[in-house]
Amino acid sequence: MRDYRDYPMFTDAMLRRGSKEPRIRKFLAGNFLRVFGQVTGR
């Protein structure tokens, strides 16, 4: 990924490989929230 603009391509690739929406949502949002929490100490 070059930057945030490539996120839709990443999501499309996961869908093409058979990932379901809940798993994709958890992967994308869950990782963001985990890192954000570590950075902010929350």
C-alpha distance matrix in Angstrom:
0.0 3.8 5.6 7.6 8.4 5.8 7.7 10.4 8.9 8.1 11.7 13.1 12.2 13.8 16.8 17.3 17.6 20.2 18.9 21.1 20.3 21.8 19.7 16.4 17.8 18.8 15.6 13.5 16.5 18.2 15.5 15.3 19.1 19.6 17.7 19.3 22.6 22.3 21.5 24.3 26.7 27.3
3.8 0.0 3.8 7.2 7.7 6.6 9.4 12.1 11.1 11.2 14.5 15.8 15.4 17.3 19.9 20.4 21.1 23.7 22.4 24.3 23.2 24.8 22.9 19.5 20.5 21.6 18.6 16.1 18.6 20.5 17.8 16.9 20.6 21.3 18.9 20.1 23.6 23.3 21.9 24.6 27.3 28.1
5.6 3.8 0.0 3.8 5.5 6.0 7.8 11.0 11.2 11.1 13.8 15.7 16.0 17.4 19.8 21.0 21.8 23.9 22.1 23.6 21.9 23.2 21.8 18.3 18.6 19.8 17.2 14.2 16.1 18.3 15.9 14.3 17.9 19.1 16.7 17.3 21.0 21.0 19.5 21.8 24.7 25.3
7.6 7.2 3.8 0.0 3.8 5.4 5.6 8.7 10.2 10.1 11.8 14.1 15.1 16.1 18.1 19.8 20.8 22.5 20.4 21.3 19.2 20.4 19.5 15.9 15.7 17.3 15.1 11.7 13.2 16.0 14.2 12.2 15.6 17.4 15.5 15.6 19.3 20.0 18.7 20.5 23.5 23.6
8.4 7.7 5.5 3.8 0.0 3.8 5.6 7.1 8.5 9.8 11.4 12.8 14.3 15.9 17.4 18.7 20.4 22.1 20.6 21.5 19.5 21.3 20.6 16.8 16.9 19.2 17.2 13.8 15.6 18.7 17.2 15.5 18.8 20.8 19.2 19.3 22.9 23.8 22.4 24.1 27.2 27.1
5.8 6.6 6.0 5.4 3.8 0.0 3.8 5.6 5.4 6.5 8.9 10.1 10.9 12.8 14.7 15.6 17.1 19.1 17.8 19.2 17.8 19.9 18.6 14.9 15.8 17.9 15.4 12.6 15.2 17.9 16.3 15.4 18.9 20.5 19.1 19.9 23.3 23.9 23.1 25.2 27.9 27.8
7.7 9.4 7.8 5.6 5.6 3.8 0.0 3.8 5.4 5.0 6.3 8.6 9.9 10.7 12.5 14.3 15.6 17.0 15.2 16.2 14.4 16.2 15.2 11.4 12.0 14.2 12.0 9.1 11.6 14.5 13.3 12.5 15.9 17.7 16.8 17.5 20.7 21.8 21.3 23.1 25.6 25.2
10.4 12.1 11.0 8.7 7.1 5.6 3.8 0.0 3.8 5.3 5.1 6.1 8.6 9.9 10.6 12.3 14.3 15.6 14.2 14.9 13.1 15.7 15.2 11.4 12.3 15.2 13.5 10.9 13.4 16.4 16.0 15.4 18.4 20.5 20.0 20.6 23.7 25.0 24.7 26.3 28.8 28.0
8.9 11.1 11.2 10.2 8.5 5.4 5.4 3.8 0.0 3.8 5.4 5.0 6.2 8.7 9.9 10.5 12.4 14.5 13.8 15.4 14.5 17.3 16.1 12.5 14.3 16.8 14.5 12.6 15.7 18.2 17.3 17.3 20.6 22.1 21.5 22.6 25.7 26.5 26.3 28.3 30.7 30.2
8.1 11.2 11.1 10.1 9.8 6.5 5.0 5.3 3.8 0.0 3.8 5.5 5.2 6.4 8.8 10.0 10.8 12.8 11.5 13.4 12.8 15.0 13.2 9.8 11.9 13.8 11.2 9.7 13.1 15.2 14.1 14.6 17.9 19.0 18.6 20.1 23.0 23.6 23.8 26.0 28.0 27.5
11.7 14.5 13.8 11.8 11.4 8.9 6.3 5.1 5.4 3.8 0.0 3.8 5.4 5.2 6.3 8.7 10.0 10.9 9.2 10.4 9.3 11.8 10.7 7.1 9.2 11.8 10.0 8.6 11.7 14.1 13.9 14.5 17.3 18.8 19.1 20.3 22.9 24.1 24.5 26.3 28.2 27.2
13.1 15.8 15.7 14.1 12.8 10.1 8.6 6.1 5.0 5.5 3.8 0.0 3.8 5.4 5.1 6.2 8.7 10.0 9.6 11.0 10.7 13.9 13.0 9.9 12.3 15.1 13.4 12.4 15.5 17.8 17.7 18.3 21.1 22.6 22.8 24.1 26.7 27.8 28.2 30.1 32.0 31.0
12.2 15.4 16.0 15.1 14.3 10.9 9.9 8.6 6.2 5.2 5.4 3.8 0.0 3.8 5.4 5.1 6.3 8.8 8.9 11.5 12.2 14.9 13.1 10.4 13.5 15.5 13.2 12.9 16.4 18.1 17.5 18.7 21.7 22.5 22.7 24.5 26.9 27.6 28.2 30.4 32.1 31.4
13.8 17.3 17.4 16.1 15.9 12.8 10.7 9.9 8.7 6.4 5.2 5.4 3.8 0.0 3.8 5.5 5.1 6.5 5.5 8.2 9.2 11.6 9.5 7.2 10.7 12.3 10.3 10.8 14.2 15.4 15.2 16.9 19.5 20.2 20.9 22.8 24.9 25.7 26.8 28.9 30.2 29.3
16.8 19.9 19.8 18.1 17.4 14.7 12.5 10.6 9.9 8.8 6.3 5.1 5.4 3.8 0.0 3.8 5.4 5.2 5.1 6.7 7.8 11.0 10.0 8.1 11.3 13.5 12.5 12.8 15.7 17.3 17.8 19.2 21.5 22.6 23.6 25.2 27.2 28.4 29.5 31.2 32.6 31.3
17.3 20.4 21.0 19.8 18.7 15.6 14.3 12.3 10.5 10.0 8.7 6.2 5.1 5.5 3.8 0.0 3.8 5.4 7.4 9.8 11.5 14.7 13.3 11.6 15.0 17.0 15.5 16.0 19.1 20.5 20.6 22.2 24.7 25.6 26.3 28.1 30.3 31.2 32.2 34.2 35.6 34.5
17.6 21.1 21.8 20.8 20.4 17.1 15.6 14.3 12.4 10.8 10.0 8.7 6.3 5.1 5.4 3.8 0.0 3.8 5.9 9.3 11.8 14.2 12.1 11.2 14.9 16.1 14.3 15.6 18.9 19.6 19.5 21.7 24.1 24.4 25.3 27.5 29.3 30.0 31.3 33.5 34.6 33.6
20.2 23.7 23.9 22.5 22.1 19.1 17.0 15.6 14.5 12.8 10.9 10.0 8.8 6.5 5.2 5.4 3.8 0.0 3.8 6.4 9.6 11.8 10.3 10.2 13.7 14.9 14.0 15.6 18.4 19.0 19.7 21.9 23.8 24.3 25.7 27.8 29.3 30.3 31.8 33.7 34.6 33.3
18.9 22.4 22.1 20.4 20.6 17.8 15.2 14.2 13.8 11.5 9.2 9.6 8.9 5.5 5.1 7.4 5.9 3.8 0.0 3.8 6.7 8.5 6.5 6.6 10.1 11.1 10.4 12.2 14.8 15.3 16.2 18.4 20.2 20.7 22.3 24.2 25.6 26.7 28.4 30.1 31.0 29.5
21.1 24.3 23.6 21.3 21.5 19.2 16.2 14.9 15.4 13.4 10.4 11.0 11.5 8.2 6.7 9.8 9.3 6.4 3.8 0.0 3.8 5.7 5.5 6.4 8.7 10.2 10.8 12.4 14.2 14.9 16.6 18.5 19.7 20.7 22.7 24.2 25.3 27.0 28.7 30.0 30.8 28.9
20.3 23.2 21.9 19.2 19.5 17.8 14.4 13.1 14.5 12.8 9.3 10.7 12.2 9.2 7.8 11.5 11.8 9.6 6.7 3.8 0.0 3.8 5.5 5.1 6.0 8.5 9.8 10.5 11.7 13.0 15.1 16.4 17.4 19.0 21.0 21.9 23.2 25.3 26.7 27.7 28.7 26.7
21.8 24.8 23.2 20.4 21.3 19.9 16.2 15.7 17.3 15.0 11.8 13.9 14.9 11.6 11.0 14.7 14.2 11.8 8.5 5.7 3.8 0.0 3.8 5.5 5.1 6.1 8.5 10.0 10.4 10.8 13.5 15.1 15.4 16.8 19.3 20.2 21.0 23.1 25.0 25.7 26.4 24.1
19.7 22.9 21.8 19.5 20.6 18.6 15.2 15.2 16.1 13.2 10.7 13.0 13.1 9.5 10.0 13.3 12.1 10.3 6.5 5.5 5.5 3.8 0.0 3.8 5.4 5.1 6.1 8.6 10.0 9.7 11.6 14.0 14.8 15.4 17.7 19.3 20.2 21.7 23.7 25.0 25.5 23.7
16.4 19.5 18.3 15.9 16.8 14.9 11.4 11.4 12.5 9.8 7.1 9.9 10.4 7.2 8.1 11.6 11.2 10.2 6.6 6.4 5.1 5.5 3.8 0.0 3.8 5.4 5.0 6.1 8.3 9.3 10.6 12.3 13.9 15.0 16.6 18.1 19.6 21.1 22.6 24.0 25.1 23.5
17.8 20.5 18.6 15.7 16.9 15.8 12.0 12.3 14.3 11.9 9.2 12.3 13.5 10.7 11.3 15.0 14.9 13.7 10.1 8.7 6.0 5.1 5.4 3.8 0.0 3.8 5.5 5.4 5.7 7.3 9.6 10.5 11.5 13.3 15.2 16.0 17.3 19.5 20.8 21.7 22.9 20.9
18.8 21.6 19.8 17.3 19.2 17.9 14.2 15.2 16.8 13.8 11.8 15.1 15.5 12.3 13.5 17.0 16.1 14.9 11.1 10.2 8.5 6.1 5.1 5.4 3.8 0.0 3.8 5.6 5.5 4.8 7.5 9.5 9.8 10.8 13.3 14.5 15.2 17.1 19.0 20.0 20.6 18.7
15.6 18.6 17.2 15.1 17.2 15.4 12.0 13.5 14.5 11.2 10.0 13.4 13.2 10.3 12.5 15.5 14.3 14.0 10.4 10.8 9.8 8.5 6.1 5.0 5.5 3.8 0.0 3.8 5.9 5.3 5.9 8.5 10.0 10.4 12.0 14.0 15.3 16.4 18.1 19.8 20.6 19.4
13.5 16.1 14.2 11.7 13.8 12.6 9.1 10.9 12.6 9.7 8.6 12.4 12.9 10.8 12.8 16.0 15.6 15.6 12.2 12.4 10.5 10.0 8.6 6.1 5.4 5.6 3.8 0.0 3.8 5.6 5.6 6.4 8.8 10.3 11.1 12.4 14.4 15.9 16.8 18.4 19.9 18.7
16.5 18.6 16.1 13.2 15.6 15.2 11.6 13.4 15.7 13.1 11.7 15.5 16.4 14.2 15.7 19.1 18.9 18.4 14.8 14.2 11.7 10.4 10.0 8.3 5.7 5.5 5.9 3.8 0.0 3.8 5.5 5.1 6.1 8.5 10.0 10.3 12.0 14.2 15.3 16.1 17.5 15.9
18.2 20.5 18.3 16.0 18.7 17.9 14.5 16.4 18.2 15.2 14.1 17.8 18.1 15.4 17.3 20.5 19.6 19.0 15.3 14.9 13.0 10.8 9.7 9.3 7.3 4.8 5.3 5.6 3.8 0.0 3.8 5.4 5.2 6.1 8.6 9.8 10.5 12.3 14.2 15.3 15.9 14.3
15.5 17.8 15.9 14.2 17.2 16.3 13.3 16.0 17.3 14.1 13.9 17.7 17.5 15.2 17.8 20.6 19.5 19.7 16.2 16.6 15.1 13.5 11.6 10.6 9.6 7.5 5.9 5.6 5.5 3.8 0.0 3.8 5.5 5.1 6.2 8.4 9.8 10.7 12.3 14.1 15.0 14.3
15.3 16.9 14.3 12.2 15.5 15.4 12.5 15.4 17.3 14.6 14.5 18.3 18.7 16.9 19.2 22.2 21.7 21.9 18.4 18.5 16.4 15.1 14.0 12.3 10.5 9.5 8.5 6.4 5.1 5.4 3.8 0.0 3.8 5.5 5.3 6.0 8.5 10.0 10.5 12.0 13.7 13.0
19.1 20.6 17.9 15.6 18.8 18.9 15.9 18.4 20.6 17.9 17.3 21.1 21.7 19.5 21.5 24.7 24.1 23.8 20.2 19.7 17.4 15.4 14.8 13.9 11.5 9.8 10.0 8.8 6.1 5.2 5.5 3.8 0.0 3.8 5.5 5.0 6.0 8.6 9.8 10.3 11.5 9.9
19.6 21.3 19.1 17.4 20.8 20.5 17.7 20.5 22.1 19.0 18.8 22.6 22.5 20.2 22.6 25.6 24.4 24.3 20.7 20.7 19.0 16.8 15.4 15.0 13.3 10.8 10.4 10.3 8.5 6.1 5.1 5.5 3.8 0.0 3.8 5.5 5.2 6.3 8.7 10.1 10.3 9.4
17.7 18.9 16.7 15.5 19.2 19.1 16.8 20.0 21.5 18.6 19.1 22.8 22.7 20.9 23.6 26.3 25.3 25.7 22.3 22.7 21.0 19.3 17.7 16.6 15.2 13.3 12.0 11.1 10.0 8.6 6.2 5.3 5.5 3.8 0.0 3.8 5.4 5.1 6.1 8.6 9.7 10.1
19.3 20.1 17.3 15.6 19.3 19.9 17.5 20.6 22.6 20.1 20.3 24.1 24.5 22.8 25.2 28.1 27.5 27.8 24.2 24.2 21.9 20.2 19.3 18.1 16.0 14.5 14.0 12.4 10.3 9.8 8.4 6.0 5.0 5.5 3.8 0.0 3.8 5.4 5.1 6.0 8.2 8.1
22.6 23.6 21.0 19.3 22.9 23.3 20.7 23.7 25.7 23.0 22.9 26.7 26.9 24.9 27.2 30.3 29.3 29.3 25.6 25.3 23.2 21.0 20.2 19.6 17.3 15.2 15.3 14.4 12.0 10.5 9.8 8.5 6.0 5.2 5.4 3.8 0.0 3.8 5.5 5.2 5.5 4.8
22.3 23.3 21.0 20.0 23.8 23.9 21.8 25.0 26.5 23.6 24.1 27.8 27.6 25.7 28.4 31.2 30.0 30.3 26.7 27.0 25.3 23.1 21.7 21.1 19.5 17.1 16.4 15.9 14.2 12.3 10.7 10.0 8.6 6.3 5.1 5.4 3.8 0.0 3.8 5.6 5.2 6.7
21.5 21.9 19.5 18.7 22.4 23.1 21.3 24.7 26.3 23.8 24.5 28.2 28.2 26.8 29.5 32.2 31.3 31.8 28.4 28.7 26.7 25.0 23.7 22.6 20.8 19.0 18.1 16.8 15.3 14.2 12.3 10.5 9.8 8.7 6.1 5.1 5.5 3.8 0.0 3.8 5.7 8.0
24.3 24.6 21.8 20.5 24.1 25.2 23.1 26.3 28.3 26.0 26.3 30.1 30.4 28.9 31.2 34.2 33.5 33.7 30.1 30.0 27.7 25.7 25.0 24.0 21.7 20.0 19.8 18.4 16.1 15.3 14.1 12.0 10.3 10.1 8.6 6.0 5.2 5.6 3.8 0.0 3.8 5.5
26.7 27.3 24.7 23.5 27.2 27.9 25.6 28.8 30.7 28.0 28.2 32.0 32.1 30.2 32.6 35.6 34.6 34.6 31.0 30.8 28.7 26.4 25.5 25.1 22.9 20.6 20.6 19.9 17.5 15.9 15.0 13.7 11.5 10.3 9.7 8.2 5.5 5.2 5.7 3.8 0.0 3.8
27.3 28.1 25.3 23.6 27.1 27.8 25.2 28.0 30.2 27.5 27.2 31.0 31.4 29.3 31.3 34.5 33.6 33.3 29.5 28.9 26.7 24.1 23.7 23.5 20.9 18.7 19.4 18.7 15.9 14.3 14.3 13.0 9.9 9.4 10.1 8.1 4.8 6.7 8.0 5.5 3.8 0.0
